[in-house]
C-alpha cells in the first residue's frame, strides 16, 4: 500500500483497493468470561482454523486469558484487543507482555487503547489529558524498557509523561527469544490513526466503520504519518471485527439486519463516533444523540436507514459471505473477526469453517 501524491489518500498503484489479499486472517474474539475458559475456547478455535485469539478489557483482565490460550493452543497468535493503557504503568505492561511473548514463542500482539476521559478518571482514578501524545510516549517507553531487558541497554527514558531510569539485575527478566513484540492500538478519528502510522505495528479499527471512513480518515492519516516517519502502510496491519448479516437465504439475511441496525443506532448516538458519520455522509447522529438523552432507546433503530446498515455491515448468505467481505475491503484489512451481534452469534461450526475457507481462497 502507498499514499497517492495527488490526493494524499491511501491507495494502490491503480488507485483502487482491489481484492488482492489471498489469505485474509480470521480471528476468534474471546467473549467476556472467566479466564479459565480460554483454554478450551482456544483449542476449539485452533481446531476450526482460526488464526488468532483476541481478548478485550471489559469485565475481566485482558491478559490472563491469553496465558491460558497460548498454553493450550500454541498454533494460535494471541493478543489483547485491547487493554487500557493509562491505568497501567508502562513497566507493568512491559513485564506482562514480555512474559506472554516468552510463553507464546513470539505469537503475542500487544493491543492498547486510550479509553475515554470518564472511564480513565472515574473508573480507574487515573490522569487524563493529551491521550494521543500520552499513548505515543507510553509506546516509546515500552520499547525502551524492552531494549534494556534484551540488550542490557541502560534504562534512560525521559518522555513528556513517563520517565524511567532504574533497572537493577534483581528486577531485570533478561532476554527472550522473540523480543520484538508488535504493538497495536485502537482508536476512532485521525489522531490515533496517525499515531499508528508513525510508531505501531497494527491498528484495531472500531467495528462501527465504513469503507468511506477508512478511505477518508483512517488510511490517509495513517499513510501521511507513516511516510513522515520513513515507513509505509505496509508496516501497519489492519484489524477489525465486522458487523455481518447472514443466513441460509436472503430472507434470513434481511432478518439479521435488525440487531445490527440497533447496534449502529447506539454507536451513532455517541459523539465520539462522529468522524464515522461525517465521513459516511450520514446526518442522523444529532437526532440519535438527542433521543438517547431522552431515553428513547427503543425508537432509535428506526432512525437508521437500510443503506447505512448495509454500508456499516456486510450482508450475504453464508455461502457468499467470505467473498463479500473480501470484495468490500480489498486489502484495506488484513485480519477480521465477527462482532458478536445478531446472526454472528448463531453460526454453526461448519458455517464458520466455510467462511474461513472462503476468506483464505
N, C-alpha and C positions, 0 to 999 in steps of 0.2 A: 504494500500500500504506500501511497505517496500523497503529497499535498499539491493540488493544482495551482500553479502560479497565477493563473488567470482569475481564479475565484477565491483562492485561499481555503477552499474546502477539500476535504479528503476525497481521493478518487483513485481509480486505477488508471493505467495509461490510456484506456479507452473512455475515460470519464464516466464509467458506469461501475456498478457493483455486481458484476456477473457472478453467477453461482459457480465459482471455480474451485470451491473448497471440497476436496474429495473425501475428507474424513473429519466431519464436524464432531467434536466430542460431546458426549451426553452424560450428564452428571445426576447423581442422586442427592437430594436435599433431605437430610435427616429432620423429621418433624420434632417440635418441642416435646421432649420426653426424657425420662431419666437416662443418664449416660450409659448405664449398663446395657441398655437395649441396643446400643450402637454396634455391638459385636455381631449379633445375628443380622441386623439390618445391612451391615457392610458385607457379610458373607453372601447374603441373598443378592445384593447389588452386583457384586463381583461375578456371581454365577450367571446373572442375567445379561451381563455385557456392559454395564455402566463403566465409565472411565474414571469418574471422580466421586468423592463423598464429601459433601459440604455441610457445615453446621452454621447456625445463626445464634446471636446472643439475644435471647428473649427470656423465657422462664428458667433457663438452665445455662450453666457455663458453656461457652462455645468450644473450649479446648479439651475438656475431659472426654467427651465422646470420641474425639479424634484419636486419643490414645487407644481406646478400645477398638475402634475401626481399623487403625493402622496395624495393630497386632493381629486382628482376626482376618483381615483381607489385605495381605501385603501387595497384591497386584493393583490396588486402587491408589490413585492420588487422593490426598486428603487436604482439606483446607477450611478455614473459617470464612464465612460469608454473611455477616462479618462479625469481628469482635470490636467493641467500642474502645477506641484508643485512649482517650484522655483520662479516664479514671485509673488507668494502669500506668505506672512509671515505665518508660521505655526499657529500663533494666529488667523489670518483671516480665514484660512481653518478650524481650530478647531471650531470657532464660527459658521460658516455656517453649518458644519457637525452636531454640537450639535442641531441646530435648525431643520435640516432635520430629525435627529433621533427622536426628540420630535414630529414633525409633523406626521411622518410615523409610530409611535409606534414601533420603533426599526427595521424598514424594510430597512433602508438606508445603503448602502455599499459605502464607500469612495474609489474611484479608482484614483490612482495618476500615473503620468508618468514624465519622465525627459525631454522629447523633445530632440532636438539636439542643438549643440552649436550655429549655425547660428540663429535659432529662439530665443533662450534664450538671446543672446547678441544683436541681431539686431532688432528683432521684439518686444521683451519685455524689452530690455535695462536692463538686469539683469545679475548678476555674473554667470559664468560657470566655472566648474572645479571639478574634482573628483565626477562625478554625482552619482555613486553608494554609496560612503561614505556620500555624502551630503544628498541623499534621506534617507539613514538609520538614520542619525541624525534628519532629518525632522520628520520621523515617531516616533522616540523616544520622540521628543519634543511634538508632538501631544498627545501622551499618558500621558506625564507628565502634560500637561495643563488640559486634561480631568480629570485626577486624582484629581487635585486641585479643579475643579468645583464640582466633585461628592462627594469627601470625605473631603474637606476643608484641604487638604494636602498643606503645604507651597510650593509655587512655587519656586523651586530652580533647574532649569535645566541649566547645564553648558556643552554644547556639543562643538564639534570642529567647527561647523559652526553656530549654533544657541544657544543663551543664553537668558533665561527668569527668571526674579527674582522679578517681581512686579505684584501683583493681589490684588486689593482692593475690598471691598464689592460692591462698586458702579458699577464695571465692571464685576463682577462675576455673570454669569447667574444661578448659583446654580444647584443642582442635577436634573437629569431626570430619568424617569422610566427605560429606556433601555440605559445605559451609555457605554456598550461595543460595540462601533462602529467598525465593521470589516473594515480592511484596505487591499485593493488590489493594486497591482502595475502591470504595463505593462513593457515589455522590450524584446529585442532580444539579444541572446547571454548568456554566462554563468554567468556573474556577477550579473545581476538583478534577474536571476533565483535563484541564491544562496541567495540573499537578501530576496526574498520571502520565501524561506525555513526557514530562520533564524527568521524573525520577522513579517511576514504578514499572513493574513487570506485567501488570494486568489491571483491568478495570471492571468492576461489577456494575453493569448497567442496571438501573432500577427496573423491575418488571413493568411498571407503568411507563411505557415509552412508545414511540412510533418511529418508523424509518425516517420520516421528515425531521424529527427531533435529533436522531442520530446524525443525520447529514448536515443539519443546520447548526447544531450546538455542540454535540459531543465530539465528533470526529474533527471538525475544523479547529477547535480549541486545543484538542489533544495533539493534532498534527503540527500546529503552529509552535506549541511549546516543545514538542519533540525535536522539531527542526532547529529551534534556537539552542537546544541542548546537545546538538550533534547526534541526535537519534532519529528514528523514524517510527511510523505507526506499526511497523512490523515488530518493533520491540515491545509492544503492549498487547497482551492477549485480552480479547474482549469476551466477557462472560455475562450471561443473564439467564434468569428464569423467564418463561414465557406464559402469557395467558393463552391457553388453547381451548378451542371449542370443537369437539369431535364426537364421533359415534359411528355406528354401522351404516347410517344413511343420512340423507340431507335433513330429514325431519329431526333426528336426534341431534344433529349439529345445530339446528336452529334453536332447539330447546336449551342447548348448552350455552347459548349466548346470554341468558338472563343472569346467572351467577357472575359472569364476567362483567356485565353491564353494572351490576350492583357494586362490584369492587372498584370499577372505574369511577363511579359516582363518588365513592368515598375518597379516593386519592385526588380526584379533580376538585374536590371541595376544599382542599388544603393548600394555602398559599405557597408552601414550599415546592409544590409541583407545578407552579405556574409556567416555568420555562417549557414544559412539555406541551401545555395547552397552546401557548403562544406560537411555538414552532409548528404545531399541527394545524393552526388556523381555527381553533375552537374558541368560542366566545361564551361558553356556558359555565365557566369557572366561578364568576361572581354570583350568579344565581344559586349555584350549588353551595357556595360558602354561606350565603345568607340563609338558605334552607337548613344547613347544618346548625347554624346558630339558633334557629327556631326549633330545633329538634325534629325536623321533618324528614328523618332518615328513610322512612318507608316510601316517600314520594320521590326521593332524589333520583333513583334509577330511571324514572320516566323522562328525565331531562336529557339523558344521554342518548343520542340518535344511533341507529344501526350502523351508520357509516363510521362513527367513532369507535364502536365496539369492534368492527371488522378491521379497523386500522391499528388499534392497540393490541388486538389479539389475532391469532391465526386460526381460521376456521376451515376444516376439511374433514371428510370421512377418514377413519383411521388408516385406511389403505393408501391415502393420498397425503397424509399429514407430514410425513418426512420430507417429501418433495416440496410441499407448500412452505415449510419452514426454510428450506434451502433457497427456494425461489424468492422468498420475502427478504431474506437477509444477505444473500450472496456471501461474500466473505467479510461482512461487517462484524459478525460474531464468530468466534472460534469454538466456544463452548456454550451449550444450552442445557437447561433443565426445565421441568414443568412447575409452574406456580400452582400451589395446592388450592385450587378453587374449581368448583363445578366438575366437568367431565374428567379433568385430570386426576381427580381423586378416586375415580371408579374404574380406571383402565385395568383390564385383566393382564396378568403377566405375559401372555402370548401377544397381546396388542403392543405392550411396551417393547418386547423383543423385536417385533416387526418394525416399530418406529426406529429403534436403534439401528437395525439393519439398513433401513432406508436412508437414514442420515449418513451412514458410512459408505453407501454405494455410489 
